[in-house]
Amino acid sequence: MSEMDRPAWWRPRGIAVRIALLSLLVTAVAMTVIAIGVLGVAQATFNRLMLEAGQSAATAHAMFDESVVPVFIVAAAIAAAVSLLLASLLAIRLAGPLDEIARAARRVARGEYHARVQRSGPDELASLADSFNQMAETLEQQERQRREFIVNAAHELSTPLTNLQGYLEALRDGVIAPSSEQFQSLHEEVDRLVRLSQSLNTLAQDNGASERALETIDLVPAVRSAVELTRSSFNGKAIRVQLNLPERLSARAEPDQLAQVLANLLQNASRYTPNGGLVTVAAEARRSDVLVSVSNTGDAIPQQDLPHLFERFYRVEKSRDRAHGGAGIGLAIVKQLVEGTGGRVGAESQAGVTRFWFSLPA
């Protein structure tokens, strides 16, 4: 058994041994003080009283040694034993949970992110255990997201690359003749790779929104402009667009990033709204911020999926069919850009209406 794998109370320099030794030291100091008082001051007082009673000094000294000193030695021994026992119990009670947390931390360091510890001991140790479990759970979730990110990114890259490879091999081997339609298809696949690369670059920028100075802007023209840019997608599916906007609405934002947020939400609404459906874009001022929402009719999103909609590459549609959705990055970008300005994002879905919203500082 290695030194690190031994229980804490077995280690020569462990907390249990140190607490026990410290307890013995405290007991020794206390008994020394008591001994000075009992064997020094008390003996002098006893001798004086015995002399006043007519006893000799030798007799008084012998009586004190025979009656008081043995009792004091026994009492000191009992006090030392009890002190050592109580200190050992306390040390073991403290060292046990700490040793368990240390072993669990080494497991997490080896990549075993599922390691957890039991809540035990005093409130401080229980709080430490809670903090450790929360940390381990966060690391486990981040590791899962990292693996999913790699798998999903590889999938998103492989689809257009496979198509490009197939087209180029067919053109090289003369299987298909070069035409404007073929070059258009190749251009679409390259364009898809460029958009994916730009989206991944946006996600990789931590606090990207805070790097640019926020401006006080009027949200109404920005929202109307974003809707007009997406109008062709709505018209292609005969989707009606309803705007509920005031005449003017000031907010703190970065114009380019706000345009990207609105574009992502509107494209998401266009993608998931059925033919002939309705999209409603609304904005309103609240006490301390401004709220913008994009609602669309269509199939409701399951409640268990709502908390994960803004995660990278997350799709409610698990089939990965592009007819049902994009790369699963747009909403993650929305979350990052909005929270970078101090705002918040959220989603609600019920009764055939899905609503995405975000807030900005007023």
DOKOL-782152 format. One line per field, with one value per residue (C-alpha): residue number from 0; residue in three letters; x, y, z negated. Coordinates in steps of 0.05 Angstrom, whole numbers, always signed. Example, Ala and Ser with C-alpha at 12.3 -4.5 7.8 and 13.67 -1.06 7.14 Angstrom:
num: c(0 / 1)
residuo: c(ALA / SER)
px: c(+246 / +273)
py: c(-90 / -21)
pz: c(-156 / -143)
***
This chain:
num: c(0 / 1 / 2 / 3 / 4 / 5 / 6 / 7 / 8 / 9 / 10 / 11 / 12 / 13 / 14 / 15 / 16 / 17 / 18 / 19 / 20 / 21 / 22 / 23 / 24 / 25 / 26 / 27 / 28 / 29 / 30 / 31 / 32 / 33 / 34 / 35 / 36 / 37 / 38 / 39 / 40 / 41 / 42 / 43 / 44 / 45 / 46 / 47 / 48 / 49 / 50 / 51 / 52 / 53 / 54 / 55 / 56 / 57 / 58 / 59 / 60 / 61 / 62 / 63 / 64 / 65 / 66 / 67 / 68 / 69 / 70 / 71 / 72 / 73 / 74 / 75 / 76 / 77 / 78 / 79 / 80 / 81 / 82 / 83 / 84 / 85 / 86 / 87 / 88 / 89 / 90 / 91 / 92 / 93 / 94 / 95 / 96 / 97 / 98 / 99 / 100 / 101 / 102 / 103 / 104 / 105 / 106 / 107 / 108 / 109 / 110 / 111 / 112 / 113 / 114 / 115 / 116 / 117 / 118 / 119 / 120 / 121 / 122 / 123 / 124 / 125 / 126 / 127 / 128 / 129 / 130 / 131 / 132 / 133 / 134 / 135 / 136 / 137 / 138 / 139 / 140 / 141 / 142 / 143 / 144 / 145 / 146 / 147 / 148 / 149 / 150 / 151 / 152 / 153 / 154 / 155 / 156 / 157 / 158 / 159 / 160 / 161 / 162 / 163 / 164 / 165 / 166 / 167 / 168 / 169 / 170 / 171 / 172 / 173 / 174 / 175 / 176 / 177 / 178 / 179 / 180 / 181 / 182 / 183 / 184 / 185 / 186 / 187 / 188 / 189 / 190 / 191 / 192 / 193 / 194 / 195 / 196 / 197 / 198 / 199 / 200 / 201 / 202 / 203 / 204 / 205 / 206 / 207 / 208 / 209 / 210 / 211 / 212 / 213 / 214 / 215 / 216 / 217 / 218 / 219 / 220 / 221 / 222 / 223 / 224 / 225 / 226 / 227 / 228 / 229 / 230 / 231 / 232 / 233 / 234 / 235 / 236 / 237 / 238 / 239 / 240 / 241 / 242 / 243 / 244 / 245 / 246 / 247 / 248 / 249 / 250 / 251 / 252 / 253 / 254 / 255 / 256 / 257 / 258 / 259 / 260 / 261 / 262 / 263 / 264 / 265 / 266 / 267 / 268 / 269 / 270 / 271 / 272 / 273 / 274 / 275 / 276 / 277 / 278 / 279 / 280 / 281 / 282 / 283 / 284 / 285 / 286 / 287 / 288 / 289 / 290 / 291 / 292 / 293 / 294 / 295 / 296 / 297 / 298 / 299 / 300 / 301 / 302 / 303 / 304 / 305 / 306 / 307 / 308 / 309 / 310 / 311 / 312 / 313 / 314 / 315 / 316 / 317 / 318 / 319 / 320 / 321 / 322 / 323 / 324 / 325 / 326 / 327 / 328 / 329 / 330 / 331 / 332 / 333 / 334 / 335 / 336 / 337 / 338 / 339 / 340 / 341 / 342 / 343 / 344 / 345 / 346 / 347 / 348 / 349 / 350 / 351 / 352 / 353 / 354 / 355 / 356 / 357 / 358 / 359 / 360 / 361)
residuo: c(MET / SER / GLU / MET / ASP / ARG / PRO / ALA / TRP / TRP / ARG / PRO / ARG / GLY / ILE / ALA / VAL / ARG / ILE / ALA / LEU / LEU / SER / LEU / LEU / VAL / THR / ALA / VAL / ALA / MET / THR / VAL / ILE / ALA / ILE / GLY / VAL / LEU / GLY / VAL / ALA / GLN / ALA / THR / PHE / ASN / ARG / LEU / MET / LEU / GLU / ALA / GLY / GLN / SER / ALA / ALA / THR / ALA / HIS / ALA / MET / PHE / ASP / GLU / SER / VAL / VAL / PRO / VAL / PHE / ILE / VAL / ALA / ALA / ALA / ILE / ALA / ALA / ALA / VAL / SER / LEU / LEU / LEU / ALA / SER / LEU / LEU / ALA / ILE / ARG / LEU / ALA / GLY / PRO / LEU / ASP / GLU / ILE / ALA / ARG / ALA / ALA / ARG / ARG / VAL / ALA / ARG / GLY / GLU / TYR / HIS / ALA / ARG / VAL / GLN / ARG / SER / GLY / PRO / ASP / GLU / LEU / ALA / SER / LEU / ALA / ASP / SER / PHE / ASN / GLN / MET / ALA / GLU / THR / LEU / GLU / GLN / GLN / GLU / ARG / GLN / ARG / ARG / GLU / PHE / ILE / VAL / ASN / ALA / ALA / HIS / GLU / LEU / SER / THR / PRO / LEU / THR / ASN / LEU / GLN / GLY / TYR / LEU / GLU / ALA / LEU / ARG / ASP / GLY / VAL / ILE / ALA / PRO / SER / SER / GLU / GLN / PHE / GLN / SER / LEU / HIS / GLU / GLU / VAL / ASP / ARG / LEU / VAL / ARG / LEU / SER / GLN / SER / LEU / ASN / THR / LEU / ALA / GLN / ASP / ASN / GLY / ALA / SER / GLU / ARG / ALA / LEU / GLU / THR / ILE / ASP / LEU / VAL / PRO / ALA / VAL / ARG / SER / ALA / VAL / GLU / LEU / THR / ARG / SER / SER / PHE / ASN / GLY / LYS / ALA / ILE / ARG / VAL / GLN / LEU / ASN / LEU / PRO / GLU / ARG / LEU / SER / ALA / ARG / ALA / GLU / PRO / ASP / GLN / LEU / ALA / GLN / VAL / LEU / ALA / ASN / LEU / LEU / GLN / ASN / ALA / SER / ARG / TYR / THR / PRO / ASN / GLY / GLY / LEU / VAL / THR / VAL / ALA / ALA / GLU / ALA / ARG / ARG / SER / ASP / VAL / LEU / VAL / SER / VAL / SER / ASN / THR / GLY / ASP / ALA / ILE / PRO / GLN / GLN / ASP / LEU / PRO / HIS / LEU / PHE / GLU / ARG / PHE / TYR / ARG / VAL / GLU / LYS / SER / ARG / ASP / ARG / ALA / HIS / GLY / GLY / ALA / GLY / ILE / GLY / LEU / ALA / ILE / VAL / LYS / GLN / LEU / VAL / GLU / GLY / THR / GLY / GLY / ARG / VAL / GLY / ALA / GLU / SER / GLN / ALA / GLY / VAL / THR / ARG / PHE / TRP / PHE / SER / LEU / PRO / ALA)
px: c(+0 / +29 / +35 / -21 / -69 / -64 / -120 / -104 / -97 / -43 / +3 / +59 / +47 / -28 / -79 / -101 / -30 / -18 / -83 / -67 / +3 / -24 / -75 / -21 / +20 / -39 / -52 / +22 / +22 / -42 / -16 / +49 / +11 / -32 / +30 / +62 / +0 / -13 / +58 / +86 / +36 / -12 / +45 / +71 / +2 / -9 / +57 / +41 / -26 / +3 / +57 / +4 / -32 / +30 / +59 / +132 / +155 / +179 / +112 / +73 / +117 / +108 / +32 / +28 / +70 / +29 / -40 / -38 / +19 / -8 / -77 / -48 / -6 / -67 / -110 / -57 / -51 / -127 / -131 / -76 / -111 / -179 / -150 / -113 / -177 / -221 / -168 / -161 / -236 / -240 / -181 / -210 / -277 / -241 / -190 / -239 / -279 / -217 / -182 / -243 / -244 / -169 / -178 / -237 / -195 / -141 / -194 / -219 / -147 / -142 / -204 / -256 / -304 / -361 / -326 / -368 / -360 / -410 / -432 / -405 / -371 / -380 / -416 / -351 / -332 / -402 / -398 / -330 / -360 / -417 / -368 / -326 / -386 / -409 / -340 / -337 / -406 / -387 / -323 / -362 / -412 / -357 / -321 / -386 / -398 / -326 / -334 / -402 / -372 / -316 / -364 / -414 / -361 / -331 / -400 / -415 / -348 / -352 / -419 / -397 / -327 / -355 / -400 / -341 / -298 / -352 / -364 / -289 / -275 / -333 / -308 / -237 / -258 / -305 / -366 / -403 / -392 / -374 / -434 / -457 / -504 / -445 / -403 / -462 / -468 / -394 / -399 / -457 / -417 / -356 / -402 / -430 / -359 / -343 / -406 / -390 / -319 / -343 / -393 / -341 / -294 / -349 / -360 / -286 / -281 / -293 / -330 / -330 / -386 / -351 / -289 / -328 / -356 / -431 / -472 / -539 / -581 / -653 / -675 / -736 / -698 / -650 / -707 / -743 / -679 / -666 / -737 / -730 / -665 / -701 / -764 / -747 / -743 / -811 / -843 / -817 / -860 / -917 / -902 / -937 / -895 / -926 / -887 / -905 / -857 / -860 / -841 / -773 / -737 / -666 / -619 / -544 / -516 / -462 / -497 / -463 / -471 / -543 / -556 / -526 / -569 / -632 / -612 / -600 / -667 / -705 / -671 / -688 / -761 / -763 / -734 / -783 / -847 / -892 / -918 / -970 / -950 / -941 / -878 / -886 / -829 / -840 / -799 / -816 / -783 / -780 / -756 / -682 / -675 / -706 / -739 / -740 / -777 / -787 / -846 / -868 / -924 / -910 / -895 / -880 / -810 / -810 / -800 / -739 / -704 / -716 / -657 / -609 / -630 / -572 / -519 / -470 / -492 / -555 / -614 / -685 / -688 / -640 / -639 / -588 / -629 / -613 / -684 / -703 / -648 / -580 / -514 / -541 / -494 / -540 / -573 / -506 / -480 / -542 / -530 / -456 / -466 / -525 / -494 / -430 / -469 / -499 / -565 / -602 / -634 / -690 / -741 / -813 / -856 / -927 / -994 / -962 / -924 / -849 / -819 / -746 / -728 / -667 / -657 / -608 / -589 / -634)
py: c(+0 / +67 / +127 / +165 / +106 / +96 / +123 / +192 / +167 / +117 / +169 / +195 / +266 / +259 / +305 / +252 / +243 / +318 / +332 / +276 / +303 / +374 / +350 / +317 / +380 / +422 / +372 / +373 / +448 / +449 / +396 / +434 / +496 / +456 / +420 / +487 / +509 / +443 / +419 / +488 / +539 / +487 / +449 / +513 / +531 / +460 / +461 / +528 / +505 / +441 / +480 / +525 / +462 / +438 / +389 / +389 / +409 / +338 / +309 / +360 / +346 / +271 / +277 / +320 / +271 / +211 / +242 / +295 / +275 / +205 / +233 / +287 / +236 / +191 / +250 / +274 / +205 / +200 / +270 / +254 / +189 / +221 / +279 / +232 / +190 / +250 / +281 / +216 / +210 / +282 / +273 / +210 / +245 / +302 / +261 / +209 / +257 / +295 / +230 / +209 / +276 / +269 / +200 / +224 / +284 / +236 / +196 / +259 / +276 / +208 / +225 / +189 / +248 / +206 / +204 / +232 / +236 / +228 / +288 / +274 / +308 / +380 / +432 / +457 / +388 / +375 / +441 / +421 / +355 / +391 / +437 / +379 / +341 / +403 / +411 / +338 / +342 / +404 / +371 / +309 / +351 / +391 / +327 / +299 / +364 / +363 / +293 / +309 / +373 / +333 / +280 / +332 / +377 / +318 / +299 / +370 / +374 / +305 / +317 / +374 / +345 / +278 / +313 / +354 / +292 / +255 / +313 / +324 / +250 / +245 / +306 / +279 / +211 / +240 / +207 / +273 / +331 / +400 / +446 / +508 / +465 / +423 / +483 / +514 / +451 / +453 / +526 / +511 / +458 / +504 / +559 / +512 / +497 / +571 / +586 / +528 / +552 / +623 / +596 / +554 / +614 / +656 / +602 / +597 / +671 / +677 / +741 / +762 / +811 / +847 / +860 / +913 / +976 / +975 / +1031 / +1060 / +1042 / +1042 / +970 / +981 / +995 / +938 / +889 / +913 / +907 / +836 / +816 / +844 / +807 / +742 / +759 / +714 / +653 / +670 / +683 / +617 / +580 / +630 / +647 / +709 / +756 / +800 / +856 / +883 / +940 / +1009 / +1071 / +1074 / +1029 / +1045 / +991 / +979 / +932 / +922 / +932 / +877 / +825 / +845 / +835 / +765 / +748 / +771 / +735 / +669 / +672 / +691 / +637 / +587 / +609 / +604 / +534 / +505 / +543 / +501 / +527 / +580 / +589 / +653 / +686 / +741 / +789 / +833 / +881 / +918 / +960 / +934 / +966 / +951 / +920 / +910 / +845 / +820 / +756 / +714 / +667 / +617 / +567 / +494 / +431 / +444 / +429 / +374 / +402 / +359 / +391 / +464 / +470 / +445 / +486 / +535 / +482 / +473 / +424 / +406 / +388 / +369 / +330 / +273 / +245 / +298 / +307 / +376 / +383 / +388 / +433 / +464 / +450 / +464 / +524 / +584 / +585 / +574 / +636 / +675 / +656 / +674 / +741 / +762 / +741 / +777 / +843 / +827 / +802 / +735 / +685 / +635 / +592 / +570 / +522 / +500 / +494 / +495 / +560 / +565 / +630 / +649 / +713 / +753 / +815 / +873 / +928 / +988)
pz: c(+0 / +21 / -25 / +12 / +10 / -65 / -110 / -138 / -210 / -189 / -160 / -206 / -181 / -174 / -206 / -257 / -284 / -286 / -323 / -374 / -386 / -392 / -442 / -483 / -480 / -505 / -560 / -581 / -584 / -625 / -673 / -681 / -701 / -748 / -776 / -792 / -828 / -865 / -879 / -891 / -918 / -948 / -982 / -1014 / -1039 / -1065 / -1102 / -1134 / -1158 / -1186 / -1223 / -1253 / -1276 / -1313 / -1263 / -1243 / -1174 / -1158 / -1179 / -1137 / -1076 / -1084 / -1091 / -1028 / -988 / -1010 / -1000 / -944 / -898 / -880 / -866 / -822 / -783 / -772 / -752 / -703 / -672 / -664 / -635 / -584 / -564 / -556 / -518 / -471 / -460 / -446 / -400 / -362 / -352 / -329 / -282 / -251 / -242 / -206 / -169 / -141 / -97 / -76 / -57 / -16 / +20 / +34 / +64 / +106 / +130 / +154 / +191 / +225 / +243 / +278 / +319 / +276 / +276 / +247 / +179 / +122 / +46 / -10 / -53 / -123 / -182 / -205 / -163 / -133 / -108 / -82 / -44 / -16 / +7 / +41 / +76 / +99 / +125 / +163 / +193 / +214 / +245 / +284 / +308 / +328 / +367 / +401 / +421 / +450 / +488 / +513 / +541 / +571 / +601 / +635 / +661 / +687 / +717 / +753 / +779 / +802 / +838 / +869 / +905 / +951 / +958 / +981 / +1031 / +1057 / +1063 / +1101 / +1150 / +1162 / +1173 / +1221 / +1259 / +1260 / +1286 / +1337 / +1306 / +1309 / +1355 / +1327 / +1326 / +1291 / +1248 / +1224 / +1207 / +1171 / +1128 / +1114 / +1095 / +1047 / +1011 / +1005 / +980 / +928 / +904 / +900 / +859 / +812 / +804 / +788 / +737 / +703 / +701 / +668 / +615 / +602 / +584 / +509 / +490 / +562 / +551 / +495 / +539 / +578 / +548 / +537 / +567 / +552 / +613 / +635 / +638 / +683 / +748 / +732 / +724 / +786 / +827 / +802 / +821 / +891 / +902 / +884 / +923 / +982 / +937 / +907 / +976 / +1002 / +951 / +951 / +879 / +852 / +810 / +756 / +723 / +654 / +646 / +614 / +652 / +617 / +569 / +544 / +520 / +509 / +561 / +614 / +681 / +722 / +668 / +656 / +731 / +726 / +666 / +702 / +766 / +730 / +693 / +756 / +798 / +743 / +744 / +820 / +818 / +768 / +785 / +831 / +898 / +887 / +814 / +774 / +745 / +695 / +678 / +616 / +574 / +510 / +457 / +386 / +321 / +329 / +398 / +467 / +488 / +560 / +579 / +642 / +640 / +693 / +702 / +712 / +673 / +600 / +574 / +520 / +451 / +438 / +497 / +478 / +429 / +482 / +542 / +535 / +529 / +586 / +640 / +601 / +645 / +624 / +690 / +675 / +747 / +769 / +832 / +860 / +883 / +810 / +785 / +793 / +759 / +689 / +678 / +690 / +622 / +586 / +622 / +600 / +528 / +529 / +563 / +520 / +454 / +475 / +472 / +403 / +430 / +424 / +471 / +464 / +500 / +488 / +528 / +517 / +553 / +622 / +611 / +598 / +572 / +568 / +531 / +510 / +468 / +475 / +426 / +432)
***
